[in-house]
Amino acid sequence: GCVSQTLKKGKQDFDTENYPAALQKMQPLADKGNADAQYAVGYMMYYGKGTAINRKQGVIWINKAAAQGLPEALQAQAMLVKSIQANPLETQ
């Protein structure tokens, strides 16, 4: 109940590009292991949406979501691997 409600609101914030609000709602859910939230938090951290860019932390969250089999996270993971191979210096 409560988790899905918060997740829904967080996704609405995310979709309307209200990233700070989305991050505020999603971070606690991500910490509890919610794959959708983990992916959203990872995306926001990686691209610096609503927070400072933190590629390393972003990749960690995306990997956590991918480990749970979330399709978007698995896609993102594959793209990240490609971009890291193409631009190894960018991830340091």
C-alpha positions in Angstrom: 0.0 0.0 0.0 2.3 2.7 1.3 5.2 1.7 -0.9 3.3 1.6 -4.1 1.6 5.0 -3.3 5.0 6.6 -2.7 6.5 4.9 -5.7 3.6 6.2 -7.9 4.1 9.7 -6.7 7.9 9.4 -7.2 7.4 8.2 -10.7 5.0 11.1 -11.4 7.6 13.5 -10.2 10.2 11.7 -12.3 8.1 11.9 -15.4 7.4 15.6 -15.0 11.1 16.1 -14.4 10.6 17.2 -10.8 13.8 15.3 -9.9 14.5 16.6 -6.4 11.0 15.6 -5.3 11.4 12.2 -7.1 14.7 11.6 -5.5 13.3 12.4 -2.0 10.5 9.8 -2.5 12.5 7.2 -4.3 15.7 7.1 -2.2 14.2 5.5 0.9 12.4 2.9 -1.3 15.7 2.2 -3.1 17.4 1.7 0.2 14.7 -0.9 1.1 15.4 -2.8 -2.1 12.7 -1.6 -4.5 14.0 -2.2 -8.0 12.0 0.5 -9.7 13.2 3.1 -7.1 16.8 1.8 -7.4 16.7 2.3 -11.1 15.2 5.8 -10.8 17.8 6.8 -8.2 20.6 5.4 -10.2 19.4 7.3 -13.3 19.1 10.6 -11.4 22.6 10.2 -9.8 24.2 9.1 -13.1 22.9 12.1 -15.0 22.8 14.6 -12.2 19.0 15.1 -12.2 17.9 16.6 -8.9 21.3 15.9 -7.4 25.0 16.3 -8.2 26.3 14.0 -10.9 27.7 10.8 -9.2 28.3 8.3 -12.0 29.9 5.7 -9.7 26.9 5.7 -7.3 24.5 5.8 -10.2 26.0 2.7 -11.7 25.8 0.9 -8.3 22.0 1.6 -8.1 21.4 0.6 -11.7 23.3 -2.6 -11.1 21.2 -3.4 -8.0 18.0 -2.9 -10.0 19.4 -5.0 -12.9 20.3 -7.8 -10.4 16.6 -8.0 -9.6 15.8 -8.4 -13.3 14.2 -5.0 -13.9 14.1 -4.7 -17.7 14.9 -0.9 -17.9 17.8 -1.4 -15.6 19.2 -4.3 -17.6 18.9 -2.2 -20.8 20.7 0.7 -19.0 23.3 -1.6 -17.8 24.1 -2.8 -21.3 24.3 0.8 -22.5 26.6 1.8 -19.7 28.9 -1.1 -20.4 29.1 0.1 -24.0 29.7 3.7 -23.1 32.4 2.7 -20.5 34.2 0.7 -23.1 34.0 3.6 -25.5 35.0 6.2 -23.0 36.9 4.5 -20.2 38.1 7.9 -18.7 34.6 9.2 -18.1 33.8 6.8 -15.3 36.8 7.7 -13.1 
